[in-house]
Amino acid sequence: MAKFKKILVPLDGSTNASRGLDRAIEIAKESGAEITGFYVFHLPFAAGIKYTQKMKDDAQNKAVKAIGPAMKRAQKLGATFKYKTGGGHTGSEIVKFAEKGKYDMIVIGARGIGGTKEAFLGSTSNYVMHKSKIPVLVVK
């Protein structure tokens, strides 16, 4: 198995994102890699006009619900875990963050909680798989 040092795991609170995290934990434990959980804030269309405090609070609550359980799970299973957040288009933010952070691999769950469903993969995992220059493992 290839040696990985940095694994990026996009998180959205879905069951499939949790499956992706579980696979990343297995890989990290075998290779001694550090996992970074990455949550992308969805900025509503109205945010272009005015980003209200309620919008900020709702976004923060969703991030905590996605990141908190993931952090506890990774730590319980003995993996090194940290987290980061970003905002914007989910797929492009994941790709940009992974390349900028020089991650060795992206492990992403297929079909998260995004609005658009594609035939076999979620729209975000499909986007990341096709746009990333970094190896991507899609977990179903």
VODOTI-267500 format. One record per residue: residue number from 1; chain; x, y, z of N, C-alpha, C, CB in turn. Coordinates in Angstrom, 1 decimal, decimal comma. Last residue first. Glycine has a CB too. Layout:
@torza NUM; kolse A; nX X; nY Y; nZ Z; caX X; caY Y; caZ Z; cX X; cY Y; cZ Z; cbX X; cbY Y; cbZ Z
...
% end
This chain:
@torza 140; kolse A; nX -18,8; nY 4,1; nZ -1,4; caX -20,2; caY 3,9; caZ -1,5; cX -20,7; cY 3,2; cZ -0,3; cbX -20,7; cbY 3,3; cbZ -2,8
@torza 139; kolse A; nX -16,2; nY 6,3; nZ -1,7; caX -16,7; caY 5,2; caZ -0,9; cX -18,2; cY 5,2; cZ -1,0; cbX -16,2; cbY 5,3; cbZ 0,6
@torza 138; kolse A; nX -13,6; nY 7,1; nZ -3,8; caX -15,0; caY 7,3; caZ -3,5; cX -15,6; cY 6,1; cZ -2,9; cbX -15,8; cbY 7,7; cbZ -4,9
@torza 137; kolse A; nX -10,5; nY 8,6; nZ -3,6; caX -11,2; caY 7,3; caZ -3,3; cX -12,7; cY 7,6; cZ -3,0; cbX -10,5; cbY 6,5; cbZ -2,1
@torza 136; kolse A; nX -8,4; nY 10,3; nZ -5,7; caX -9,7; caY 10,3; caZ -5,0; cX -10,2; cY 8,9; cZ -4,8; cbX -10,7; cbY 11,2; cbZ -5,8
@torza 135; kolse A; nX -5,2; nY 11,9; nZ -6,0; caX -6,0; caY 10,7; caZ -6,1; cX -7,3; cY 10,8; cZ -5,2; cbX -5,2; cbY 9,5; cbZ -5,6
@torza 134; kolse A; nX -5,4; nY 15,2; nZ -7,4; caX -5,0; caY 14,3; caZ -6,3; cX -5,8; cY 13,1; cZ -6,4; cbX -5,1; cbY 15,1; cbZ -4,9
@torza 133; kolse A; nX -6,6; nY 16,7; nZ -9,1; caX -5,3; caY 16,2; caZ -9,6; cX -4,8; cY 15,2; cZ -8,6; cbX -4,3; cbY 17,3; cbZ -10,0
@torza 132; kolse A; nX -10,1; nY 16,8; nZ -9,6; caX -9,0; caY 16,8; caZ -8,7; cX -7,8; cY 16,2; cZ -9,4; cbX -9,3; cbY 16,0; cbZ -7,4
@torza 131; kolse A; nX -12,3; nY 16,5; nZ -11,3; caX -11,6; caY 17,8; caZ -11,3; cX -10,3; cY 17,7; cZ -10,5; cbX -12,4; cbY 18,9; cbZ -10,8
@torza 130; kolse A; nX -13,6; nY 14,0; nZ -10,9; caX -13,2; caY 14,5; caZ -12,3; cX -12,3; cY 15,7; cZ -12,3; cbX -14,4; cbY 14,8; cbZ -13,1
@torza 129; kolse A; nX -14,0; nY 13,9; nZ -8,2; caX -13,3; caY 12,8; caZ -8,9; cX -12,8; cY 13,2; cZ -10,2; cbX -14,2; cbY 11,6; cbZ -9,0
@torza 128; kolse A; nX -15,5; nY 16,1; nZ -7,7; caX -14,2; caY 16,0; caZ -7,1; cX -13,4; cY 15,0; cZ -7,9; cbX -14,3; cbY 15,6; cbZ -5,6
@torza 127; kolse A; nX -17,9; nY 15,5; nZ -9,1; caX -17,1; caY 16,7; caZ -9,4; cX -15,7; cY 16,5; cZ -9,0; cbX -17,8; cbY 17,9; cbZ -8,8
@torza 126; kolse A; nX -18,7; nY 13,2; nZ -7,7; caX -18,5; caY 13,1; caZ -9,1; cX -17,6; cY 14,3; cZ -9,6; cbX -19,8; cbY 13,1; cbZ -9,9
@torza 125; kolse A; nX -19,2; nY 14,2; nZ -5,2; caX -18,1; caY 13,2; caZ -5,4; cX -17,8; cY 13,1; cZ -6,8; cbX -18,6; cbY 11,9; cbZ -4,8
@torza 124; kolse A; nX -21,3; nY 16,0; nZ -5,8; caX -20,0; caY 16,5; caZ -5,3; cX -18,9; cY 15,5; cZ -5,5; cbX -20,2; cbY 16,8; cbZ -3,8
@torza 123; kolse A; nX -23,4; nY 14,4; nZ -6,8; caX -22,8; caY 15,4; caZ -7,7; cX -21,4; cY 15,9; cZ -7,2; cbX -23,7; cbY 16,6; cbZ -7,9
@torza 122; kolse A; nX -22,8; nY 10,9; nZ -6,0; caX -23,4; caY 12,2; caZ -5,8; cX -22,7; cY 13,3; cZ -6,6; cbX -23,3; cbY 12,6; cbZ -4,3
@torza 121; kolse A; nX -23,1; nY 8,3; nZ -8,4; caX -22,3; caY 9,1; caZ -7,5; cX -23,1; cY 10,3; cZ -7,2; cbX -20,9; cbY 9,4; cbZ -8,0
@torza 120; kolse A; nX -25,0; nY 7,3; nZ -10,1; caX -24,3; caY 6,4; caZ -9,3; cX -23,5; cY 7,1; cZ -8,2; cbX -23,3; cbY 5,5; cbZ -10,1
@torza 119; kolse A; nX -26,7; nY 9,5; nZ -11,1; caX -27,1; caY 8,1; caZ -11,2; cX -26,3; cY 7,2; cZ -10,2; cbX -26,8; cbY 7,6; cbZ -12,6
@torza 118; kolse A; nX -27,1; nY 12,2; nZ -8,8; caX -26,7; caY 11,6; caZ -10,0; cX -26,8; cY 10,1; cZ -10,0; cbX -25,2; cbY 12,0; cbZ -10,4
@torza 117; kolse A; nX -29,0; nY 14,7; nZ -7,3; caX -28,6; caY 13,3; caZ -7,2; cX -28,2; cY 12,8; cZ -8,6; cbX -29,8; cbY 12,3; cbZ -6,7
@torza 116; kolse A; nX -28,6; nY 17,7; nZ -5,7; caX -28,7; caY 17,0; caZ -7,0; cX -28,2; cY 15,6; cZ -6,8; cbX -27,9; cbY 17,7; cbZ -8,0
@torza 115; kolse A; nX -28,2; nY 18,6; nZ -3,0; caX -29,5; caY 18,6; caZ -3,6; cX -29,7; cY 17,8; cZ -4,9; cbX -29,8; cbY 20,0; cbZ -3,9
@torza 114; kolse A; nX -26,2; nY 16,6; nZ -0,7; caX -26,4; caY 17,6; caZ -1,7; cX -27,8; cY 17,5; cZ -2,4; cbX -25,3; cbY 17,5; cbZ -2,8
@torza 113; kolse A; nX -25,5; nY 14,7; nZ 1,2; caX -26,8; caY 15,4; caZ 1,4; cX -27,0; cY 16,5; cZ 0,4; cbX -26,9; cbY 15,9; cbZ 2,8
@torza 112; kolse A; nX -23,8; nY 12,3; nZ -0,8; caX -24,0; caY 12,9; caZ 0,5; cX -25,4; cY 13,6; cZ 0,6; cbX -23,0; cbY 13,9; cbZ 0,8
@torza 111; kolse A; nX -22,7; nY 10,3; nZ -2,7; caX -24,1; caY 10,7; caZ -2,5; cX -24,3; cY 11,1; cZ -1,1; cbX -25,0; cbY 9,5; cbZ -2,8
@torza 110; kolse A; nX -19,8; nY 8,8; nZ -1,4; caX -20,7; caY 9,0; caZ -2,5; cX -22,1; cY 9,4; cZ -2,0; cbX -20,7; cbY 7,8; cbZ -3,5
@torza 109; kolse A; nX -17,3; nY 10,2; nZ 0,6; caX -18,4; caY 9,4; caZ 0,5; cX -19,3; cY 9,7; cZ -0,7; cbX -19,3; cbY 9,4; cbZ 1,8
@torza 108; kolse A; nX -13,8; nY 10,4; nZ -0,1; caX -15,1; caY 11,0; caZ -0,1; cX -16,2; cY 10,0; cZ -0,2; cbX -15,2; cbY 12,1; cbZ -1,2
@torza 107; kolse A; nX -10,6; nY 11,1; nZ 0,4; caX -11,5; caY 10,0; caZ 0,6; cX -12,9; cY 10,6; cZ 0,8; cbX -11,1; cbY 9,1; cbZ 1,8
@torza 106; kolse A; nX -7,8; nY 12,2; nZ -1,3; caX -9,1; caY 12,6; caZ -0,9; cX -10,0; cY 11,3; cZ -0,7; cbX -9,8; cbY 13,7; cbZ -1,8
@torza 105; kolse A; nX -4,3; nY 12,3; nZ -0,7; caX -5,5; caY 11,6; caZ -1,1; cX -6,7; cY 12,3; cZ -0,6; cbX -5,4; cbY 10,2; cbZ -0,6
@torza 104; kolse A; nX -2,3; nY 14,0; nZ 0,1; caX -1,9; caY 12,9; caZ -0,7; cX -3,1; cY 12,2; cZ -1,3; cbX -1,1; cbY 11,9; cbZ 0,1
@torza 103; kolse A; nX -2,5; nY 17,6; nZ -0,1; caX -3,0; caY 16,3; caZ 0,5; cX -2,5; cY 15,2; cZ -0,5; cbX -4,5; cbY 16,3; cbZ 0,7
@torza 102; kolse A; nX -1,8; nY 20,4; nZ -0,2; caX -0,9; caY 19,3; caZ -0,7; cX -1,2; cY 17,9; cZ 0,0; cbX 0,6; cbY 19,6; cbZ -0,3
@torza 101; kolse A; nX -3,4; nY 22,5; nZ 0,1; caX -2,9; caY 21,8; caZ 1,3; cX -2,0; cY 20,7; cZ 1,0; cbX -4,0; cbY 21,4; cbZ 2,2
@torza 100; kolse A; nX -4,2; nY 23,0; nZ -2,5; caX -3,5; caY 24,0; caZ -1,8; cX -2,8; cY 23,4; cZ -0,6; cbX -4,4; cbY 25,1; cbZ -1,3
@torza 99; kolse A; nX -5,7; nY 20,6; nZ -3,1; caX -4,5; caY 20,9; caZ -3,8; cX -3,6; cY 22,0; cZ -3,1; cbX -4,8; cbY 21,5; cbZ -5,2
@torza 98; kolse A; nX -7,7; nY 20,8; nZ -1,2; caX -6,9; caY 19,6; caZ -1,2; cX -5,6; cY 19,9; cZ -2,0; cbX -7,6; cbY 18,4; cbZ -1,9
@torza 97; kolse A; nX -9,0; nY 23,2; nZ -1,8; caX -8,4; caY 23,0; caZ -0,5; cX -7,4; cY 21,9; cZ -0,5; cbX -9,5; cbY 22,8; cbZ 0,5
@torza 96; kolse A; nX -9,9; nY 22,7; nZ -4,5; caX -8,9; caY 23,8; caZ -4,2; cX -8,2; cY 23,6; cZ -2,9; cbX -9,7; cbY 25,1; cbZ -4,2
@torza 95; kolse A; nX -11,7; nY 20,5; nZ -3,9; caX -10,6; caY 20,4; caZ -4,9; cX -9,5; cY 21,4; cZ -4,6; cbX -11,0; cbY 20,5; cbZ -6,3
@torza 94; kolse A; nX -13,5; nY 21,8; nZ -2,2; caX -12,8; caY 20,6; caZ -1,8; cX -11,6; cY 20,4; cZ -2,6; cbX -13,7; cbY 19,3; cbZ -1,9
@torza 93; kolse A; nX -14,5; nY 23,8; nZ -3,7; caX -13,8; caY 24,2; caZ -2,5; cX -13,0; cY 23,0; cZ -2,0; cbX -14,8; cbY 24,6; cbZ -1,4
@torza 92; kolse A; nX -15,8; nY 22,4; nZ -5,8; caX -14,7; caY 23,2; caZ -6,1; cX -13,9; cY 23,6; cZ -4,9; cbX -15,1; cbY 24,5; cbZ -6,9
@torza 91; kolse A; nX -17,9; nY 21,2; nZ -4,2; caX -16,9; caY 20,4; caZ -5,0; cX -15,7; cY 21,2; cZ -5,3; cbX -17,5; cbY 20,0; cbZ -6,3
@torza 90; kolse A; nX -19,3; nY 23,4; nZ -3,0; caX -18,7; caY 22,3; caZ -2,3; cX -17,6; cY 21,6; cZ -3,0; cbX -19,8; cbY 21,3; cbZ -1,9
@torza 89; kolse A; nX -18,9; nY 26,8; nZ -3,3; caX -19,4; caY 25,6; caZ -4,1; cX -18,6; cY 24,4; cZ -3,5; cbX -19,1; cbY 25,8; cbZ -5,6
@torza 88; kolse A; nX -18,6; nY 28,1; nZ 0,0; caX -18,7; caY 28,3; caZ -1,4; cX -19,3; cY 27,0; cZ -2,0; cbX -17,4; cbY 28,6; cbZ -2,1
@torza 87; kolse A; nX -16,1; nY 27,8; nZ 2,6; caX -17,4; caY 28,3; caZ 2,1; cX -17,4; cY 28,5; cZ 0,6; cbX -17,8; cbY 29,5; cbZ 2,8
@torza 86; kolse A; nX -14,6; nY 25,6; nZ 5,0; caX -14,5; caY 26,6; caZ 3,9; cX -16,0; cY 27,0; cZ 3,5; cbX -13,8; cbY 26,0; cbZ 2,7
@torza 85; kolse A; nX -12,7; nY 24,3; nZ 7,8; caX -14,0; caY 24,6; caZ 7,1; cX -13,7; cY 25,6; cZ 6,0; cbX -15,0; cbY 25,3; cbZ 8,1
@torza 84; kolse A; nX -11,0; nY 21,5; nZ 9,2; caX -11,0; caY 22,8; caZ 8,6; cX -12,4; cY 23,1; cZ 8,0; cbX -9,9; cbY 23,0; cbZ 7,6
@torza 83; kolse A; nX -9,6; nY 19,4; nZ 11,8; caX -10,7; caY 19,8; caZ 10,9; cX -10,5; cY 21,2; cZ 10,4; cbX -12,1; cbY 19,7; cbZ 11,5
@torza 82; kolse A; nX -7,9; nY 16,3; nZ 12,5; caX -8,1; caY 17,8; caZ 12,7; cX -9,2; cY 18,2; cZ 11,7; cbX -6,8; cbY 18,6; cbZ 12,5
@torza 81; kolse A; nX -6,7; nY 13,3; nZ 13,9; caX -7,8; caY 14,1; caZ 13,2; cX -7,8; cY 15,5; cZ 13,5; cbX -9,2; cbY 13,5; cbZ 13,5
@torza 80; kolse A; nX -5,3; nY 10,2; nZ 13,9; caX -5,0; caY 11,6; caZ 14,2; cX -6,0; cY 12,4; cZ 13,3; cbX -3,5; cbY 12,0; cbZ 13,8
@torza 79; kolse A; nX -7,1; nY 7,4; nZ 15,3; caX -6,5; caY 8,2; caZ 14,1; cX -6,3; cY 9,6; cZ 14,5; cbX -7,5; cbY 8,1; cbZ 12,9
@torza 78; kolse A; nX -8,4; nY 5,7; nZ 17,1; caX -6,9; caY 5,9; caZ 17,2; cX -6,3; cY 6,6; cZ 16,0; cbX -6,3; cbY 4,6; cbZ 17,3
@torza 77; kolse A; nX -11,1; nY 5,6; nZ 17,4; caX -10,4; caY 4,5; caZ 16,7; cX -8,9; cY 4,7; cZ 16,5; cbX -11,1; cbY 4,4; cbZ 15,3
@torza 76; kolse A; nX -11,6; nY 8,0; nZ 18,8; caX -11,9; caY 6,7; caZ 19,4; cX -11,2; cY 5,5; cZ 18,7; cbX -13,4; cbY 6,4; cbZ 19,4
@torza 75; kolse A; nX -10,9; nY 9,8; nZ 16,8; caX -10,1; caY 9,7; caZ 18,0; cX -10,3; cY 8,4; cZ 18,7; cbX -10,4; cbY 10,9; cbZ 18,9
@torza 74; kolse A; nX -13,0; nY 9,3; nZ 14,9; caX -11,6; caY 9,1; caZ 14,5; cX -10,7; cY 9,0; cZ 15,8; cbX -11,1; cbY 10,4; cbZ 13,7
@torza 73; kolse A; nX -15,3; nY 9,9; nZ 16,5; caX -15,1; caY 8,6; caZ 15,9; cX -13,6; cY 8,3; cZ 15,6; cbX -15,9; cbY 8,4; cbZ 14,6
@torza 72; kolse A; nX -14,9; nY 12,6; nZ 17,1; caX -15,0; caY 11,6; caZ 18,2; cX -14,7; cY 10,2; cZ 17,7; cbX -16,4; cbY 11,7; cbZ 18,8
@torza 71; kolse A; nX -14,9; nY 13,7; nZ 14,5; caX -13,8; caY 13,9; caZ 15,3; cX -13,8; cY 12,8; cZ 16,5; cbX -13,7; cbY 15,3; cbZ 16,0
@torza 70; kolse A; nX -17,6; nY 13,1; nZ 13,7; caX -16,4; caY 12,6; caZ 13,0; cX -15,1; cY 12,6; cZ 13,8; cbX -16,2; cbY 13,4; cbZ 11,7
@torza 69; kolse A; nX -19,1; nY 14,5; nZ 15,6; caX -19,1; caY 13,0; caZ 15,6; cX -18,0; cY 12,4; cZ 14,8; cbX -20,5; cbY 12,5; cbZ 15,0
@torza 68; kolse A; nX -18,2; nY 17,2; nZ 14,7; caX -18,1; caY 16,7; caZ 16,1; cX -18,1; cY 15,2; cZ 16,1; cbX -19,3; cbY 17,2; cbZ 16,9
@torza 67; kolse A; nX -18,9; nY 17,8; nZ 12,0; caX -17,5; caY 17,6; caZ 12,4; cX -17,4; cY 16,9; cZ 13,7; cbX -16,8; cbY 19,0; cbZ 12,5
@torza 66; kolse A; nX -21,7; nY 17,9; nZ 11,7; caX -20,9; caY 17,1; caZ 10,8; cX -19,5; cY 16,8; cZ 11,4; cbX -20,8; cbY 17,8; cbZ 9,5
@torza 65; kolse A; nX -22,5; nY 19,6; nZ 13,7; caX -23,2; caY 18,3; caZ 13,6; cX -22,4; cY 17,4; cZ 12,7; cbX -24,6; cbY 18,5; cbZ 13,1
@torza 64; kolse A; nX -21,0; nY 21,9; nZ 13,1; caX -20,7; caY 21,2; caZ 14,4; cX -21,3; cY 19,8; cZ 14,3; cbX -21,3; cbY 22,0; cbZ 15,6
@torza 63; kolse A; nX -22,2; nY 22,6; nZ 10,7; caX -20,8; caY 22,3; caZ 10,7; cX -20,5; cY 21,5; cZ 12,0; cbX -19,9; cbY 23,5; cbZ 10,6
@torza 62; kolse A; nX -24,8; nY 23,3; nZ 11,6; caX -24,6; caY 22,2; caZ 10,6; cX -23,1; cY 21,7; cZ 10,6; cbX -25,0; cbY 22,6; cbZ 9,2
@torza 61; kolse A; nX -24,1; nY 25,6; nZ 13,2; caX -24,7; caY 24,4; caZ 13,8; cX -24,6; cY 23,1; cZ 12,9; cbX -26,2; cbY 24,6; cbZ 14,1
@torza 60; kolse A; nX -23,2; nY 27,3; nZ 11,2; caX -22,3; caY 26,9; caZ 12,3; cX -22,8; cY 25,6; cZ 12,9; cbX -22,1; cbY 28,0; cbZ 13,3
@torza 59; kolse A; nX -25,5; nY 27,8; nZ 9,7; caX -24,3; caY 27,2; caZ 9,1; cX -23,4; cY 26,6; cZ 10,1; cbX -23,6; cbY 28,2; cbZ 8,2
@torza 58; kolse A; nX -27,1; nY 29,0; nZ 11,7; caX -27,5; caY 27,8; caZ 11,1; cX -26,3; cY 27,0; cZ 10,4; cbX -28,6; cbY 28,0; cbZ 10,0
@torza 57; kolse A; nX -25,5; nY 31,4; nZ 12,1; caX -25,8; caY 30,4; caZ 13,2; cX -26,2; cY 29,1; cZ 12,7; cbX -26,9; cbY 31,0; cbZ 14,1
@torza 56; kolse A; nX -25,7; nY 32,6; nZ 9,6; caX -24,4; caY 32,2; caZ 10,2; cX -24,5; cY 31,2; cZ 11,3; cbX -23,7; cbY 33,5; cbZ 10,8
@torza 55; kolse A; nX -28,4; nY 33,0; nZ 9,4; caX -27,7; caY 32,2; caZ 8,4; cX -26,4; cY 31,7; cZ 8,9; cbX -27,5; cbY 33,0; cbZ 7,1
@torza 54; kolse A; nX -28,7; nY 34,8; nZ 11,6; caX -29,4; caY 33,5; caZ 11,6; cX -28,8; cY 32,5; cZ 10,6; cbX -30,9; cbY 33,7; cbZ 11,3
@torza 53; kolse A; nX -27,3; nY 37,0; nZ 10,7; caX -26,8; caY 36,3; caZ 11,8; cX -27,4; cY 34,9; cZ 11,9; cbX -27,1; cbY 37,0; cbZ 13,1
@torza 52; kolse A; nX -27,2; nY 37,0; nZ 7,0; caX -27,8; caY 37,4; caZ 8,3; cX -27,1; cY 36,6; cZ 9,4; cbX -29,3; cbY 37,2; cbZ 8,3
@torza 51; kolse A; nX -25,9; nY 38,5; nZ 4,4; caX -25,7; caY 37,2; caZ 5,2; cX -26,1; cY 37,5; cZ 6,6; cbX -24,2; cbY 36,7; cbZ 5,1
@torza 50; kolse A; nX -27,5; nY 39,7; nZ 1,6; caX -27,1; caY 40,0; caZ 3,0; cX -27,0; cY 38,7; cZ 3,8; cbX -28,2; cbY 41,0; cbZ 3,7
@torza 49; kolse A; nX -26,9; nY 38,9; nZ -1,1; caX -27,6; caY 40,2; caZ -0,7; cX -27,2; cY 40,6; cZ 0,7; cbX -29,1; cbY 40,1; cbZ -0,9
@torza 48; kolse A; nX -25,8; nY 36,5; nZ -1,0; caX -25,2; caY 37,5; caZ -1,9; cX -25,7; cY 38,9; cZ -1,6; cbX -25,4; cbY 37,1; cbZ -3,3
@torza 47; kolse A; nX -27,5; nY 35,1; nZ 0,6; caX -26,2; caY 35,5; caZ 1,2; cX -25,5; cY 36,6; cZ 0,3; cbX -25,3; cbY 34,4; cbZ 1,5
@torza 46; kolse A; nX -29,4; nY 34,0; nZ -1,0; caX -29,7; caY 35,3; caZ -0,3; cX -28,5; cY 35,9; cZ 0,3; cbX -30,8; cbY 35,1; cbZ 0,7
@torza 45; kolse A; nX -28,3; nY 31,6; nZ -1,6; caX -28,3; caY 32,6; caZ -2,7; cX -28,6; cY 34,0; cZ -2,0; cbX -29,4; cbY 32,3; cbZ -3,7
@torza 44; kolse A; nX -26,3; nY 30,4; nZ 1,1; caX -27,5; caY 30,5; caZ 0,4; cX -27,5; cY 31,7; cZ -0,6; cbX -28,7; cbY 30,7; cbZ 1,3
@torza 43; kolse A; nX -23,5; nY 28,6; nZ 1,2; caX -23,9; caY 29,9; caZ 1,3; cX -25,2; cY 30,1; cZ 0,5; cbX -22,8; cbY 30,9; cbZ 0,8
@torza 42; kolse A; nX -22,5; nY 26,0; nZ 3,1; caX -23,3; caY 26,3; caZ 1,9; cX -23,9; cY 27,7; cZ 2,1; cbX -24,5; cbY 25,3; cbZ 1,8
@torza 41; kolse A; nX -19,3; nY 25,3; nZ 4,1; caX -20,5; caY 26,0; caZ 4,4; cX -21,2; cY 26,3; cZ 3,1; cbX -20,2; cbY 27,3; cbZ 5,2
@torza 40; kolse A; nX -17,7; nY 22,2; nZ 4,2; caX -17,9; caY 23,4; caZ 3,3; cX -19,3; cY 24,0; cZ 3,7; cbX -17,9; cbY 23,1; cbZ 1,8
@torza 39; kolse A; nX -15,3; nY 20,6; nZ 6,1; caX -16,8; caY 21,0; caZ 6,0; cX -16,9; cY 22,2; cZ 5,2; cbX -17,4; cbY 21,1; cbZ 7,4
@torza 38; kolse A; nX -13,1; nY 18,1; nZ 6,4; caX -13,3; caY 19,4; caZ 5,8; cX -14,8; cY 19,6; cZ 5,5; cbX -12,6; cbY 19,5; cbZ 4,4
@torza 37; kolse A; nX -10,7; nY 16,5; nZ 8,4; caX -12,1; caY 16,6; caZ 8,1; cX -12,4; cY 18,0; cZ 7,5; cbX -13,1; cbY 16,2; cbZ 9,3
@torza 36; kolse A; nX -7,7; nY 15,1; nZ 7,8; caX -8,3; caY 16,4; caZ 8,0; cX -9,8; cY 16,3; cZ 7,5; cbX -7,6; cbY 17,6; cbZ 7,2
@torza 35; kolse A; nX -5,6; nY 12,7; nZ 9,3; caX -6,9; caY 13,0; caZ 8,6; cX -7,3; cY 14,4; cZ 8,9; cbX -8,0; cbY 12,0; cbZ 9,0
@torza 34; kolse A; nX -2,3; nY 11,6; nZ 8,8; caX -3,2; caY 12,5; caZ 9,5; cX -4,5; cY 12,8; cZ 8,6; cbX -2,5; cbY 13,9; cbZ 9,9
@torza 33; kolse A; nX -1,0; nY 8,3; nZ 8,6; caX -1,4; caY 9,5; caZ 8,1; cX -2,3; cY 10,3; cZ 9,0; cbX -2,2; cbY 9,3; cbZ 6,8
@torza 32; kolse A; nX 0,0; nY 5,7; nZ 9,0; caX 0,4; caY 6,8; caZ 10,0; cX 0,0; cY 8,2; cZ 9,5; cbX 1,8; cbY 6,7; cbZ 10,2
@torza 31; kolse A; nX -1,0; nY 3,6; nZ 7,5; caX 0,1; caY 4,4; caZ 7,0; cX 0,6; cY 5,5; cZ 7,9; cbX -0,3; cbY 5,0; cbZ 5,7
@torza 30; kolse A; nX -3,0; nY 2,4; nZ 8,9; caX -2,0; caY 1,6; caZ 8,3; cX -0,8; cY 2,4; cZ 7,8; cbX -2,6; cbY 0,9; cbZ 7,0
@torza 29; kolse A; nX -4,5; nY 4,6; nZ 9,7; caX -3,9; caY 3,8; caZ 10,8; cX -2,8; cY 2,9; cZ 10,2; cbX -5,0; cbY 2,9; cbZ 11,4
@torza 28; kolse A; nX -5,4; nY 5,6; nZ 7,3; caX -4,5; caY 6,4; caZ 8,1; cX -3,8; cY 5,6; cZ 9,2; cbX -5,3; cbY 7,5; cbZ 8,8
@torza 27; kolse A; nX -7,1; nY 3,5; nZ 6,4; caX -5,9; caY 3,9; caZ 5,6; cX -4,9; cY 4,7; cZ 6,5; cbX -6,3; cbY 4,7; cbZ 4,4
@torza 26; kolse A; nX -9,1; nY 3,7; nZ 8,4; caX -8,3; caY 2,4; caZ 8,1; cX -7,0; cY 2,7; cZ 7,4; cbX -9,2; cbY 1,5; cbZ 7,3
@torza 25; kolse A; nX -9,9; nY 6,3; nZ 8,0; caX -9,3; caY 5,9; caZ 9,3; cX -8,5; cY 4,7; cZ 9,1; cbX -10,4; cbY 5,7; cbZ 10,4
@torza 24; kolse A; nX -11,1; nY 6,1; nZ 5,5; caX -9,9; caY 7,0; caZ 5,7; cX -9,2; cY 6,6; cZ 7,0; cbX -10,3; cbY 8,5; cbZ 5,7
@torza 23; kolse A; nX -13,3; nY 4,5; nZ 6,1; caX -12,2; caY 4,0; caZ 5,2; cX -11,0; cY 4,8; cZ 5,4; cbX -12,7; cbY 4,0; cbZ 3,7
@torza 22; kolse A; nX -14,7; nY 6,3; nZ 7,8; caX -14,2; caY 5,0; caZ 8,3; cX -13,1; cY 4,4; cZ 7,4; cbX -15,4; cbY 4,1; cbZ 8,3
@torza 21; kolse A; nX -15,2; nY 8,4; nZ 6,0; caX -14,3; caY 8,6; caZ 7,1; cX -13,8; cY 7,3; cZ 7,7; cbX -15,1; cbY 9,4; cbZ 8,2
@torza 20; kolse A; nX -17,0; nY 7,1; nZ 4,3; caX -15,8; caY 7,6; caZ 3,8; cX -14,8; cY 7,9; cZ 4,9; cbX -16,0; cbY 8,9; cbZ 3,0
@torza 19; kolse A; nX -19,1; nY 6,7; nZ 6,1; caX -18,4; caY 5,6; caZ 5,5; cX -17,1; cY 6,0; cZ 4,9; cbX -19,3; cbY 4,9; cbZ 4,4
@torza 18; kolse A; nX -19,8; nY 9,4; nZ 6,6; caX -19,2; caY 8,6; caZ 7,7; cX -18,5; cY 7,4; cZ 7,2; cbX -20,4; cbY 8,2; cbZ 8,6
@torza 17; kolse A; nX -20,8; nY 10,0; nZ 4,1; caX -19,6; caY 10,7; caZ 4,5; cX -18,9; cY 10,0; cZ 5,7; cbX -19,9; cbY 12,2; cbZ 4,9
@torza 16; kolse A; nX -23,1; nY 8,4; nZ 4,2; caX -22,0; caY 8,1; caZ 3,3; cX -20,7; cY 8,8; cZ 3,6; cbX -22,4; cbY 8,5; cbZ 1,8
@torza 15; kolse A; nX -24,6; nY 9,7; nZ 6,2; caX -24,1; caY 8,3; caZ 6,4; cX -23,0; cY 8,0; cZ 5,5; cbX -25,3; cbY 7,3; cbZ 6,2
@torza 14; kolse A; nX -23,6; nY 13,2; nZ 6,5; caX -24,4; caY 12,1; caZ 6,0; cX -23,8; cY 10,8; cZ 6,3; cbX -24,5; cbY 12,2; cbZ 4,4
@torza 13; kolse A; nX -22,1; nY 15,4; nZ 7,3; caX -23,1; caY 14,8; caZ 8,3; cX -23,8; cY 13,6; cZ 7,8; cbX -24,0; cbY 15,8; cbZ 8,7
@torza 12; kolse A; nX -20,2; nY 16,1; nZ 5,6; caX -21,5; caY 16,8; caZ 5,5; cX -22,5; cY 16,3; cZ 6,5; cbX -22,0; cbY 16,8; cbZ 4,1
@torza 11; kolse A; nX -16,7; nY 16,3; nZ 4,8; caX -17,8; caY 15,9; caZ 5,8; cX -19,0; cY 16,7; cZ 5,6; cbX -17,3; cbY 16,0; cbZ 7,2
@torza 10; kolse A; nX -13,9; nY 15,0; nZ 3,1; caX -15,1; caY 16,0; caZ 3,1; cX -16,2; cY 15,4; cZ 4,0; cbX -15,6; cbY 16,3; cbZ 1,7
@torza 9; kolse A; nX -10,8; nY 14,4; nZ 4,1; caX -12,2; caY 13,7; caZ 4,1; cX -13,2; cY 14,8; cZ 4,2; cbX -12,3; cbY 12,7; cbZ 5,3
@torza 8; kolse A; nX -7,5; nY 14,0; nZ 3,1; caX -8,6; caY 14,9; caZ 3,2; cX -10,0; cY 14,1; cZ 3,1; cbX -8,6; cbY 16,0; cbZ 2,2
@torza 7; kolse A; nX -4,5; nY 13,0; nZ 4,5; caX -5,8; caY 12,5; caZ 3,9; cX -6,9; cY 13,5; cZ 4,2; cbX -6,2; cbY 11,1; cbZ 4,4
@torza 6; kolse A; nX -1,1; nY 12,8; nZ 4,5; caX -2,2; caY 13,7; caZ 4,7; cX -3,4; cY 13,2; cZ 3,9; cbX -1,8; cbY 15,1; cbZ 4,3
@torza 5; kolse A; nX 0,5; nY 10,6; nZ 4,0; caX 0,8; caY 11,4; caZ 5,2; cX -0,4; cY 12,3; cZ 5,5; cbX 2,0; cbY 12,2; cbZ 5,0
@torza 4; kolse A; nX 0,7; nY 7,2; nZ 2,8; caX 0,0; caY 8,5; caZ 2,9; cX 0,4; cY 9,3; cZ 4,1; cbX -1,5; cbY 8,3; cbZ 2,7
@torza 3; kolse A; nX 2,2; nY 4,9; nZ 0,8; caX 2,4; caY 5,6; caZ 2,1; cX 1,7; cY 7,0; cZ 2,0; cbX 3,9; cbY 5,8; cbZ 2,5
@torza 2; kolse A; nX 0,4; nY 2,2; nZ -0,7; caX 1,2; caY 3,5; caZ -0,8; cX 1,2; cY 4,2; cZ 0,6; cbX 0,5; cbY 4,5; cbZ -1,8
@torza 1; kolse A; nX 0,8; nY -1,2; nZ 0,0; caX 0,0; caY 0,0; caZ 0,0; cX 0,9; cY 1,2; cZ 0,0; cbX -1,0; cbY 0,0; cbZ 1,2
% end
